[in-house]
Amino acid sequence: MSARSAAAPAVGLVLLAVGSLQVGAAFAVELFDELGPAGAAFGRLGFAALILVAIWRPHLRGRPRGDLRVAVAFGIALGAMNLCIYEAMDRIPLGVAVTFEFIGPLGVAVAGSRRPLDLVWVALAAAGIAGLADYSGGSLDPAGVAFALAAGVLWAAYIVLSQRTGALFPGGSGLAVAMVAGAALVAPFGIADAGAELLRPELLGAVLAVAVASSVLPYSLELEALRRLPQRVFGVLMSLEPAVAALAGFVVLDQGLAVRDWIAIGLVVIASAGASTLGE
């Protein structure tokens, strides 16, 4: 199979992952009133961990400790990223939160390059972020912005550690280990936030659906796609996330955006896509 024919289905995997993740995130926001953002994050990660362990049954005996440390570090980044972005989405619109979060992938894309064109992409992203700081003519919640930016830093770590974990573990076994670590990290915050609400049967089905749509499916697809695609191509495709998130927020949550907000999001999308082609 040629590299081009192998990459074609991988592109579809990434696009499906992007859509699933952001639609799942939009439905997760609707659980915040009952569970709180930390409770929703814990429920999502907990169910995802159970599903992935059941599917992949990772064998840890005899594995080098270094491999396990990488998988656990991946899980810590993954869990903290989910907690931070849910806290952000509780305070600011979904599309805006994901756009701020995108400083992480953008940073990964430009970190290894020294081309003068880098400055153009950074300037475009900065202009987009500055435009959203005056969201629809009003101010954004500072804590929400801070959580989104923290999620962006953790997203950068997620990208690097996801690739390393995928190279060390077969299939999705490394992701299963990481998801358990991420759920364990978020558990104290989630239990404190949601309490007994986590045991309500009518909410468990909704949390399970969010776990599949936002964690099991997209992370598994991304892990597989990263085995087949160059990082720059993966980065270009992932650049669609802010726009898809804004669309999901509009359709599912009725979070309307002004024209200037769409332009600001578009600048970040263009910057990220451009930065991801630097290796060409």
Secondary structure, DSSP 8 states (H G I E B T S, - for coil): --HHHHHHHHHHHHHHHHHHHHHHHHHHHTTHHHHHHHHHHHHHHHHHHHHHHHHH----TT--HHHHHHHHHHHHHHHHHHHHHHHHHTTS-HHHHHHHHTHHHHHHHHHT---THHHHHHHHHHHHHHHHHTGGGS---HHHHHHHHHHHHHHHHHHHHHHHHHHHSSTTHHHHHHHHHHHHHHHHHHHHHHGGGGG-HHHHHHHHHHHIIIIIHHHHHHHHHHHHS-HHHHHHHHTTHHHHHHHHHHHHH-----HHHHHHHHHHHHHHHHHHTTT-
